[in-house]
Amino acid sequence: MSKKPVLGITMGDAAGIGSEITVKALAEPSLYEKAVPVVYGDAGQMRRAAKILGSGVEVHVINDPSEAQPSTGRIECIDLNCIPADVPFGKVDATCGKGSFLFIERAVKDATAAKIHAIVTAPLNKEALHLGGCPYPGHTEILANLTHTKDYSMMLVGEKLRVIHVSTHISLRDACDAVKRDRVYRVIHLAEDTLRLMGFEHPRIAVAGLNPHCGEAGMFGTEDDNEIVPAVKDAQAEGIDVVGPIAPDTVFHRAANRGEFDIVVVMYHDQGHIPLKVLGFSSGVNITVGLPIIRTSVDHGTAFEIAGKGIADPESMLVALDIGARMGATKYQAELA
């Protein structure tokens, strides 16, 4: 049995850059010192990507993660064999959408059975996913459904900033209504638990306000005083190092530039995504927290406009693999204890 965590890498949408960035990332020698990577995808498409990149890597098909013996010259692939050999790059395709779901489904099955210790996902295309018969907004919701998880959130990790969301893929109008005391409190807990899994011994958490100036004593809205403040006090009473609400126009500067906080709890999708992507668009990583399994991901899309050209940047995938390996190692060591 390997003494390193096994990472299940889902290939993503075959018409996008997932297979290319996976081949590039798996050429990094240091990865094999800390993890055993296994690709869940289509072996033919992985070989196609390797050819485009001019890589001599062997794509070796296995039936179970326990068989994996990967190296920089050998990619281990659990082959679902569901993508046509001539599928065009850069176009929305129902087969690719269904395939991207099947890759995730199989990886979740193996993660639930403790055959792999973390899932690292390449990007999928939401339109293709829907055309393929999978009615989900994205990875987060797919993973929550497959693991029967109701209390979950999206965390984004960058070089200088980490954020975790109270709400994600809903309208801005609905996002304001989602700012409730219980939900904010639960996301603070998810932030605390996940940072500890990442190796933080004493996480420092800030909570962003919803309204300008955190509502200015009710003049610009009452959500900050009525929902966020009580949630923060509830968490503080349990010994969690959390402060807030802090005005959204200052909290990210205090976290990223002054280093006062390890993570910011944000109220809606763009409140967290915009500052993180401004600070480092290509290096951000997405983590789904609250699941019974570990999942990290690139924080970018399928990049159809450059797919198949061999020029996609693997930086986000490399960081996702590194964080997945670190979190997976913590989980693996706990299983052995």
NUVOVEX-555103 format. One record per residue (C-alpha): residue number from 1; residue in one letter; z, y, x. Coordinates in steps of 0.02 Angstrom, whole numbers, m for minus. Example, Ala and Ser with C-alpha at 12.3 -4.5 7.8 and 13.67 -1.06 7.14 Angstrom:
REM residues 2
num=1 residuo=A w=390 v=m225 u=615
num=2 residuo=S w=357 v=m53 u=684
//
This chain:
REM residues 337
num=1 residuo=M w=0 v=0 u=0
num=2 residuo=S w=m44 v=174 u=63
num=3 residuo=K w=100 v=287 u=113
num=4 residuo=K w=m4 v=438 u=58
num=5 residuo=P w=m35 v=498 u=m120
num=6 residuo=V w=m200 v=450 u=m200
num=7 residuo=L w=m302 v=595 u=m269
num=8 residuo=G w=m424 v=564 u=m410
num=9 residuo=I w=m566 v=692 u=m399
num=10 residuo=T w=m668 v=711 u=m558
num=11 residuo=M w=m848 v=759 u=m520
num=12 residuo=G w=m868 v=884 u=m662
num=13 residuo=D w=m1034 v=928 u=m744
num=14 residuo=A w=m1174 v=839 u=m651
num=15 residuo=A w=m1292 v=986 u=m678
num=16 residuo=G w=m1173 v=1102 u=m587
num=17 residuo=I w=m1102 v=1116 u=m412
num=18 residuo=G w=m962 v=989 u=m433
num=19 residuo=S w=m1043 v=849 u=m333
num=20 residuo=E w=m1094 v=969 u=m193
num=21 residuo=I w=m923 v=1048 u=m168
num=22 residuo=T w=m843 v=875 u=m176
num=23 residuo=V w=m955 v=807 u=m38
num=24 residuo=K w=m923 v=962 u=68
num=25 residuo=A w=m735 v=957 u=42
num=26 residuo=L w=m723 v=772 u=81
num=27 residuo=A w=m798 v=805 u=253
num=28 residuo=E w=m635 v=893 u=303
num=29 residuo=P w=m542 v=774 u=422
num=30 residuo=S w=m369 v=847 u=389
num=31 residuo=L w=m374 v=790 u=207
num=32 residuo=Y w=m362 v=608 u=258
num=33 residuo=E w=m201 v=639 u=353
num=34 residuo=K w=m111 v=684 u=191
num=35 residuo=A w=m201 v=595 u=49
num=36 residuo=V w=m321 v=458 u=m7
num=37 residuo=P w=m462 v=540 u=m106
num=38 residuo=V w=m558 v=441 u=m238
num=39 residuo=V w=m702 v=517 u=m338
num=40 residuo=Y w=m719 v=481 u=m524
num=41 residuo=G w=m899 v=515 u=m566
num=42 residuo=D w=m1076 v=452 u=m544
num=43 residuo=A w=m1117 v=371 u=m377
num=44 residuo=G w=m1302 v=411 u=m393
num=45 residuo=Q w=m1267 v=595 u=m418
num=46 residuo=M w=m1146 v=596 u=m271
num=47 residuo=R w=m1281 v=519 u=m160
num=48 residuo=R w=m1404 v=649 u=m225
num=49 residuo=A w=m1285 v=788 u=m176
num=50 residuo=A w=m1259 v=712 u=m4
num=51 residuo=K w=m1448 v=706 u=22
num=52 residuo=I w=m1467 v=888 u=m30
num=53 residuo=L w=m1333 v=936 u=95
num=54 residuo=G w=m1410 v=831 u=233
num=55 residuo=S w=m1251 v=729 u=246
num=56 residuo=G w=m1255 v=551 u=309
num=57 residuo=V w=m1097 v=507 u=214
num=58 residuo=E w=m1093 v=337 u=126
num=59 residuo=V w=m1047 v=337 u=m59
num=60 residuo=H w=m957 v=173 u=m83
num=61 residuo=V w=m923 v=107 u=m258
num=62 residuo=I w=m751 v=34 u=m297
num=63 residuo=N w=m676 v=m33 u=m457
num=64 residuo=D w=m495 v=20 u=m432
num=65 residuo=P w=m407 v=154 u=m327
num=66 residuo=S w=m310 v=18 u=m236
num=67 residuo=E w=m473 v=m33 u=m150
num=68 residuo=A w=m502 v=139 u=m74
num=69 residuo=Q w=m527 v=156 u=114
num=70 residuo=P w=m604 v=330 u=126
num=71 residuo=S w=m651 v=428 u=282
num=72 residuo=T w=m758 v=579 u=327
num=73 residuo=G w=m906 v=459 u=332
num=74 residuo=R w=m865 v=363 u=174
num=75 residuo=I w=m832 v=428 u=m1
num=76 residuo=E w=m747 v=306 u=m119
num=77 residuo=C w=m815 v=321 u=m296
num=78 residuo=I w=m764 v=244 u=m461
num=79 residuo=D w=m938 v=245 u=m535
num=80 residuo=L w=m955 v=272 u=m722
num=81 residuo=N w=m1145 v=262 u=m703
num=82 residuo=C w=m1181 v=378 u=m848
num=83 residuo=I w=m1293 v=513 u=m775
num=84 residuo=P w=m1485 v=496 u=m768
num=85 residuo=A w=m1550 v=500 u=m591
num=86 residuo=D w=m1668 v=645 u=m627
num=87 residuo=V w=m1551 v=754 u=m729
num=88 residuo=P w=m1600 v=935 u=m691
num=89 residuo=F w=m1480 v=1050 u=m603
num=90 residuo=G w=m1432 v=1215 u=m683
num=91 residuo=K w=m1464 v=1169 u=m864
num=92 residuo=V w=m1347 v=1133 u=m1008
num=93 residuo=D w=m1361 v=947 u=m1047
num=94 residuo=A w=m1265 v=844 u=m1174
num=95 residuo=T w=m1266 v=690 u=m1062
num=96 residuo=C w=m1184 v=789 u=m922
num=97 residuo=G w=m1057 v=858 u=m1044
num=98 residuo=K w=m1010 v=685 u=m1107
num=99 residuo=G w=m1006 v=620 u=m929
num=100 residuo=S w=m886 v=755 u=m872
num=101 residuo=F w=m768 v=703 u=m1012
num=102 residuo=L w=m782 v=518 u=m967
num=103 residuo=F w=m737 v=555 u=m785
num=104 residuo=I w=m579 v=645 u=m841
num=105 residuo=E w=m535 v=510 u=m967
num=106 residuo=R w=m542 v=372 u=m836
num=107 residuo=A w=m443 v=475 u=m709
num=108 residuo=V w=m307 v=511 u=m838
num=109 residuo=K w=m297 v=327 u=m879
num=110 residuo=D w=m269 v=284 u=m696
num=111 residuo=A w=m146 v=428 u=m670
num=112 residuo=T w=m45 v=372 u=m820
num=113 residuo=A w=m40 v=198 u=m745
num=114 residuo=A w=20 v=272 u=m578
num=115 residuo=K w=m136 v=212 u=m488
num=116 residuo=I w=m169 v=390 u=m431
num=117 residuo=H w=m39 v=527 u=m402
num=118 residuo=A w=m138 v=684 u=m445
num=119 residuo=I w=m303 v=731 u=m524
num=120 residuo=V w=m413 v=864 u=m444
num=121 residuo=T w=m553 v=925 u=m557
num=122 residuo=A w=m724 v=998 u=m518
num=123 residuo=P w=m792 v=1119 u=m650
num=124 residuo=L w=m865 v=1069 u=m817
num=125 residuo=N w=m975 v=1168 u=m937
num=126 residuo=K w=m899 v=1202 u=m1107
num=127 residuo=E w=m1065 v=1211 u=m1199
num=128 residuo=A w=m1123 v=1046 u=m1126
num=129 residuo=L w=m954 v=970 u=m1165
num=130 residuo=H w=m972 v=1018 u=m1348
num=131 residuo=L w=m1152 v=955 u=m1356
num=132 residuo=G w=m1089 v=791 u=m1284
num=133 residuo=G w=m971 v=770 u=m1432
num=134 residuo=C w=m810 v=832 u=m1352
num=135 residuo=P w=m736 v=975 u=m1456
num=136 residuo=Y w=m618 v=1049 u=m1326
num=137 residuo=P w=m610 v=1226 u=m1253
num=138 residuo=G w=m590 v=1158 u=m1076
num=139 residuo=H w=m498 v=1047 u=m953
num=140 residuo=T w=m324 v=1106 u=m1002
num=141 residuo=E w=m343 v=1057 u=m1183
num=142 residuo=I w=m430 v=892 u=m1141
num=143 residuo=L w=m288 v=841 u=m1025
num=144 residuo=A w=m156 v=892 u=m1151
num=145 residuo=N w=m240 v=790 u=m1287
num=146 residuo=L w=m266 v=636 u=m1178
num=147 residuo=T w=m84 v=638 u=m1122
num=148 residuo=H w=m15 v=685 u=m1295
num=149 residuo=T w=65 v=842 u=m1222
num=150 residuo=K w=111 v=988 u=m1334
num=151 residuo=D w=209 v=1099 u=m1215
num=152 residuo=Y w=92 v=1149 u=m1074
num=153 residuo=S w=20 v=1301 u=m986
num=154 residuo=M w=m108 v=1357 u=m859
num=155 residuo=M w=m51 v=1412 u=m687
num=156 residuo=L w=m167 v=1499 u=m564
num=157 residuo=V w=m125 v=1497 u=m379
num=158 residuo=G w=m201 v=1615 u=m252
num=159 residuo=E w=m161 v=1657 u=m73
num=160 residuo=K w=m53 v=1807 u=m121
num=161 residuo=L w=m17 v=1782 u=m306
num=162 residuo=R w=31 v=1648 u=m432
num=163 residuo=V w=26 v=1672 u=m620
num=164 residuo=I w=67 v=1563 u=m770
num=165 residuo=H w=6 v=1598 u=m947
num=166 residuo=V w=94 v=1610 u=m1114
num=167 residuo=S w=m78 v=1592 u=m1197
num=168 residuo=T w=m253 v=1558 u=m1130
num=169 residuo=H w=m408 v=1515 u=m1230
num=170 residuo=I w=m378 v=1614 u=m1389
num=171 residuo=S w=m435 v=1786 u=m1445
num=172 residuo=L w=m342 v=1939 u=m1383
num=173 residuo=R w=m289 v=1977 u=m1561
num=174 residuo=D w=m213 v=1802 u=m1578
num=175 residuo=A w=m137 v=1814 u=m1403
num=176 residuo=C w=m28 v=1959 u=m1457
num=177 residuo=D w=39 v=1854 u=m1601
num=178 residuo=A w=74 v=1710 u=m1480
num=179 residuo=V w=203 v=1810 u=m1383
num=180 residuo=K w=358 v=1730 u=m1458
num=181 residuo=R w=532 v=1710 u=m1386
num=182 residuo=D w=528 v=1520 u=m1383
num=183 residuo=R w=356 v=1510 u=m1303
num=184 residuo=V w=397 v=1637 u=m1168
num=185 residuo=Y w=560 v=1545 u=m1131
num=186 residuo=R w=470 v=1378 u=m1116
num=187 residuo=V w=338 v=1449 u=m998
num=188 residuo=I w=475 v=1519 u=m887
num=189 residuo=H w=544 v=1342 u=m876
num=190 residuo=L w=371 v=1272 u=m837
num=191 residuo=A w=354 v=1399 u=m696
num=192 residuo=E w=524 v=1349 u=m624
num=193 residuo=D w=488 v=1162 u=m633
num=194 residuo=T w=313 v=1173 u=m558
num=195 residuo=L w=362 v=1285 u=m413
num=196 residuo=R w=501 v=1163 u=m368
num=197 residuo=L w=372 v=1023 u=m369
num=198 residuo=M w=268 v=1131 u=m251
num=199 residuo=G w=414 v=1142 u=m130
num=200 residuo=F w=501 v=1305 u=m180
num=201 residuo=E w=689 v=1280 u=m170
num=202 residuo=H w=733 v=1439 u=m263
num=203 residuo=P w=587 v=1507 u=m365
num=204 residuo=R w=586 v=1693 u=m402
num=205 residuo=I w=503 v=1728 u=m569
num=206 residuo=A w=443 v=1892 u=m645
num=207 residuo=V w=387 v=1911 u=m826
num=208 residuo=A w=250 v=2036 u=m865
num=209 residuo=G w=264 v=2144 u=m1019
num=210 residuo=L w=135 v=2139 u=m1157
num=211 residuo=N w=119 v=2323 u=m1201
num=212 residuo=P w=95 v=2479 u=m1093
num=213 residuo=H w=262 v=2522 u=m1011
num=214 residuo=C w=335 v=2366 u=m1095
num=215 residuo=G w=325 v=2454 u=m1263
num=216 residuo=E w=418 v=2613 u=m1210
num=217 residuo=A w=569 v=2576 u=m1320
num=218 residuo=G w=459 v=2526 u=m1467
num=219 residuo=M w=338 v=2674 u=m1463
num=220 residuo=F w=194 v=2563 u=m1403
num=221 residuo=G w=244 v=2400 u=m1485
num=222 residuo=T w=400 v=2297 u=m1515
num=223 residuo=E w=351 v=2128 u=m1441
num=224 residuo=D w=428 v=2165 u=m1271
num=225 residuo=D w=599 v=2208 u=m1342
num=226 residuo=N w=602 v=2081 u=m1483
num=227 residuo=E w=522 v=1928 u=m1401
num=228 residuo=I w=511 v=1942 u=m1211
num=229 residuo=V w=682 v=2018 u=m1171
num=230 residuo=P w=779 v=1883 u=m1268
num=231 residuo=A w=677 v=1744 u=m1185
num=232 residuo=V w=715 v=1812 u=m1012
num=233 residuo=K w=900 v=1826 u=m1053
num=234 residuo=D w=901 v=1647 u=m1118
num=235 residuo=A w=828 v=1585 u=m953
num=236 residuo=Q w=945 v=1693 u=m849
num=237 residuo=A w=1094 v=1619 u=m940
num=238 residuo=E w=1040 v=1448 u=m876
num=239 residuo=G w=1038 v=1508 u=m695
num=240 residuo=I w=851 v=1535 u=m676
num=241 residuo=D w=805 v=1679 u=m558
num=242 residuo=V w=694 v=1776 u=m679
num=243 residuo=V w=675 v=1961 u=m718
num=244 residuo=G w=574 v=2058 u=m845
num=245 residuo=P w=482 v=2115 u=m937
num=246 residuo=I w=404 v=2219 u=m799
num=247 residuo=A w=260 v=2337 u=m837
num=248 residuo=P w=94 v=2247 u=m809
num=249 residuo=D w=26 v=2392 u=m705
num=250 residuo=T w=160 v=2365 u=m571
num=251 residuo=V w=217 v=2184 u=m576
num=252 residuo=F w=65 v=2111 u=m484
num=253 residuo=H w=82 v=2237 u=m343
num=254 residuo=R w=266 v=2192 u=m325
num=255 residuo=A w=225 v=2005 u=m321
num=256 residuo=A w=67 v=2004 u=m215
num=257 residuo=N w=89 v=2152 u=m98
num=258 residuo=R w=278 v=2168 u=m83
num=259 residuo=G w=322 v=1984 u=m99
num=260 residuo=E w=464 v=2010 u=m222
num=261 residuo=F w=417 v=1865 u=m336
num=262 residuo=D w=344 v=1690 u=m315
num=263 residuo=I w=258 v=1691 u=m484
num=264 residuo=V w=221 v=1805 u=m632
num=265 residuo=V w=229 v=1744 u=m812
num=266 residuo=V w=83 v=1830 u=m899
num=267 residuo=M w=57 v=1851 u=m1085
num=268 residuo=Y w=m128 v=1812 u=m1103
num=269 residuo=H w=m283 v=1747 u=m1013
num=270 residuo=D w=m357 v=1903 u=m934
num=271 residuo=Q w=m189 v=1980 u=m890
num=272 residuo=G w=m169 v=1841 u=m762
num=273 residuo=H w=m349 v=1799 u=m716
num=274 residuo=I w=m406 v=1975 u=m672
num=275 residuo=P w=m278 v=2016 u=m535
num=276 residuo=L w=m287 v=1843 u=m459
num=277 residuo=K w=m477 v=1844 u=m450
num=278 residuo=V w=m482 v=2020 u=m380
num=279 residuo=L w=m366 v=1964 u=m240
num=280 residuo=G w=m465 v=1806 u=m199
num=281 residuo=F w=m606 v=1747 u=m310
num=282 residuo=S w=m663 v=1595 u=m211
num=283 residuo=S w=m493 v=1527 u=m160
num=284 residuo=G w=m400 v=1521 u=m326
num=285 residuo=V w=m336 v=1356 u=m394
num=286 residuo=N w=m295 v=1309 u=m574
num=287 residuo=I w=m146 v=1196 u=m610
num=288 residuo=T w=m107 v=1125 u=m782
num=289 residuo=V w=82 v=1122 u=m797
num=290 residuo=G w=191 v=1027 u=m919
num=291 residuo=L w=86 v=869 u=m915
num=292 residuo=P w=161 v=699 u=m869
num=293 residuo=I w=30 v=695 u=m731
num=294 residuo=I w=m20 v=818 u=m594
num=295 residuo=R w=m184 v=912 u=m612
num=296 residuo=T w=m257 v=1044 u=m496
num=297 residuo=S w=m431 v=1117 u=m507
num=298 residuo=V w=m553 v=1240 u=m435
num=299 residuo=D w=m541 v=1406 u=m525
num=300 residuo=H w=m726 v=1436 u=m548
num=301 residuo=G w=m866 v=1374 u=m657
num=302 residuo=T w=m1016 v=1260 u=m636
num=303 residuo=A w=m1121 v=1397 u=m553
num=304 residuo=F w=m1283 v=1334 u=m631
num=305 residuo=E w=m1380 v=1473 u=m544
num=306 residuo=I w=m1352 v=1394 u=m372
num=307 residuo=A w=m1328 v=1210 u=m418
num=308 residuo=G w=m1435 v=1090 u=m318
num=309 residuo=K w=m1468 v=1216 u=m178
num=310 residuo=G w=m1331 v=1155 u=m61
num=311 residuo=I w=m1253 v=1328 u=m41
num=312 residuo=A w=m1097 v=1313 u=m150
num=313 residuo=D w=m934 v=1365 u=m68
num=314 residuo=P w=m805 v=1223 u=m64
num=315 residuo=E w=m655 v=1335 u=m24
num=316 residuo=S w=m573 v=1324 u=m195
num=317 residuo=M w=m596 v=1135 u=m197
num=318 residuo=L w=m516 v=1122 u=m24
num=319 residuo=V w=m365 v=1222 u=m82
num=320 residuo=A w=m354 v=1121 u=m244
num=321 residuo=L w=m354 v=960 u=m142
num=322 residuo=D w=m220 v=1028 u=m26
num=323 residuo=I w=m105 v=1080 u=m169
num=324 residuo=G w=m141 v=917 u=m261
num=325 residuo=A w=m95 v=820 u=m103
num=326 residuo=R w=69 v=914 u=m83
num=327 residuo=M w=120 v=896 u=m265
num=328 residuo=G w=59 v=716 u=m269
num=329 residuo=A w=162 v=676 u=m115
num=330 residuo=T w=319 v=741 u=m201
num=331 residuo=K w=281 v=635 u=m354
num=332 residuo=Y w=240 v=482 u=m247
num=333 residuo=Q w=401 v=496 u=m147
num=334 residuo=A w=500 v=509 u=m309
num=335 residuo=E w=417 v=349 u=m371
num=336 residuo=L w=465 v=259 u=m210
num=337 residuo=A w=645 v=319 u=m215
//
